[in-house]
Amino acid sequence: MNQQEIIQLISQFMQEEHSGEKEFNELALQLFSYQYQNNLPYRTFCMQKGKTPRMVKTWKEIPSVPINAFKEAALSCIDPDTAEAIFMTSGTTKGIRGKHYHPSLHVYDQSMVLNFKQRFMKHTDKIRMGVLFPTEKAMPNSSLAHYLALAAKEFGTENSHYLINENGIDMNHLLKELHHAEETGEPYALIGASYSFVHMLDELASMGKTFTLPKGSKILDTGGFKNQSKELELDEFYRLLSATLGVSRSDCINMYGVTELSTQFYDDGNESVPSIKTGPHWIRTRVINPLTGEEVPKGERGVLVHCDLGNFNSVTTILTEDAGIETENGFILLGRVQGTEAKGCSIAVEEFLKATKEISE
C-alpha cells in the first residue's frame, strides 16, 4: 500500500461518525505494516522487540516509541527533506528539538478541523476570535501556531485577530476586543497558550479590569505554563478566567496535544478539575506501567500511551512522559511523570537508542 492510499483510507475513516474496535484495529494494523516497511528506525526497534506485522494482532500490541525518540531519529516513512511541514518541539531538554515530519498536512488539518468543530465550536459555525499566540510566520515549525491559525481561518469571523506582537500581549487591542464584545453582545472566543492567559490575567488585574462577555463566548487554553509564567493551581486558573472575563467555567475548554501527535484531546469544560480528556474515534489511549509495559487497572495512575491513526508517516503509537488515570470514558491528565514512572520512560528511550544503533551498525 502506498502513501496516497494510506492517506485516502485515513481520511475516509475520520469522516465516519464513529468506529468500533474492529474497524480501528484493522486500520491500525495496516498502518503498522506500512510504517514497519518504510520507517527504518522504527523497523529496527520493532525487530529488536520481536514485533513484526505477522506477530502483532491488535493495536494494543503495536510497539510504542518513547516520545523522546523524535529527538534522536528521523521517524519518517519518506525522505525527511521532502516533507511539506516539520513541526518541532520546544527543545526544553538539553536544547535538542524533536522533529515530526509531515509529507502533507491534509490528514493533520482534517483531524484538527473535524475535532475542533465538534469539541470547541459545537453548534456555532463562526465566532470572532482573539489569538493569544504568535503567527505561523513567526513560528513556522510550531504545531500549535499552525493549529491556532487553522482554527482562526476555518472558524473565526473576518474580524478575528492575533493579540500578540513582538512585545507580548497587545493589551490595547485586547481591551478594544473585550469592550466590543460587551457593547455589541457578539460572542467572543479567546484561544491560545495557557501561559499567555496567565500574563493576560496579571495585566487585567493590575488595571483593575473585569468583563462580562456575552452568552456564547468561550475560551480555549493549551500547553500548560512551561516555565514561561508563574504557575497557578488549575482550580485557581479557571476561577480567575471565569471571574475576569465573565465566561462560565464550563465554556473554558482545555486542549491537550503534543507535537509528536496529529490529533488533539479536549475536555468538556473545567467546572471541576482535573477534567476528563477525550479524543475522536481515530485515536485511542492506554495507561501503562512503563517498567513492565503492562496496562494498569482503570482508576490507577500510570503513563499515557496514545495510538493516533493520524500519524501515518511517523509512528502511530507513542509512549508519552505524561502521567494519567483511565476513567470510564477518557483519561485524567496528571502532568509530567516522576520517580519510577520517569525511570521507566528513560529506560524505554535507552532501549530505542540501543536497538537502532545495534542493527544499523
WOVENPE-V385382 format. One record per run of one state. SS is the DSSP state (A for helix, B for strand, O for the rest). FROM is the first residue (numbers start at 1). LEN is the number of residues. If there is no record, write none. Layout:
ss=[SS SS]
from=[FROM FROM]
len=[LEN LEN]
This chain:
ss=[O A O A O A O A O B A O A O B O B O A O B O A B O B O B O B O A O B A O B O A O A B O B O B O B O B O B O B O B O A O]
from=[1 3 16 21 39 40 50 59 62 65 67 72 80 83 85 89 99 103 106 122 127 133 143 156 157 161 163 164 166 168 170 171 185 188 194 208 218 223 234 246 249 252 257 265 267 276 279 283 289 295 296 301 309 317 327 331 337 340 361]
len=[2 13 5 18 1 10 9 3 3 2 5 8 3 2 4 10 4 3 16 5 6 10 13 1 4 2 1 2 2 2 1 14 3 6 14 10 5 11 12 3 3 5 8 2 9 3 4 6 6 1 5 8 8 10 4 6 3 21 1]
